[in-house]
């Protein structure tokens, strides 16, 4: 699992950009695994804000981050919806 300070930063940045939903997924969910990055999926992020949002995450988090847009339907997004954990802002 990721550090509390990273969780707080993710929530604050999601609020700043009025993201409606954030899901944590992938190796970041495993308590027994020290993940090398943080995998997030977001919904409600304006296209114009994507790079600013991503940049804020990169500057604020202790590990690299990957961001997936939940509005783009795919099998991968379906898996994230099933297995991800919601981080409420």
Secondary structure in CASP SS format (residue, H / E / C, confidence):
PFRMAT SS
TARGET T0000
AUTHOR 0000-0000-0000
METHOD secondary structure of the structure
MODEL  1
X C 1.00
X C 1.00
X C 1.00
X H 1.00
X H 1.00
X H 1.00
X H 1.00
X H 1.00
X H 1.00
X H 1.00
X H 1.00
X H 1.00
X H 1.00
X H 1.00
X H 1.00
X H 1.00
X C 1.00
X C 1.00
X C 1.00
X C 1.00
X E 1.00
X E 1.00
X E 1.00
X E 1.00
X E 1.00
X H 1.00
X H 1.00
X H 1.00
X H 1.00
X C 1.00
X C 1.00
X C 1.00
X C 1.00
X C 1.00
X C 1.00
X C 1.00
X E 1.00
X E 1.00
X E 1.00
X E 1.00
X E 1.00
X E 1.00
X E 1.00
X C 1.00
X C 1.00
X C 1.00
X H 1.00
X H 1.00
X H 1.00
X H 1.00
X H 1.00
X H 1.00
X H 1.00
X H 1.00
X H 1.00
X H 1.00
X H 1.00
X H 1.00
X H 1.00
X H 1.00
X C 1.00
X C 1.00
X C 1.00
X E 1.00
X E 1.00
X E 1.00
X E 1.00
X E 1.00
X E 1.00
X C 1.00
X C 1.00
X C 1.00
X C 1.00
X C 1.00
X H 1.00
X H 1.00
X H 1.00
X H 1.00
X H 1.00
X H 1.00
X H 1.00
X H 1.00
X H 1.00
X C 1.00
X E 1.00
X E 1.00
X C 1.00
X C 1.00
X C 1.00
END
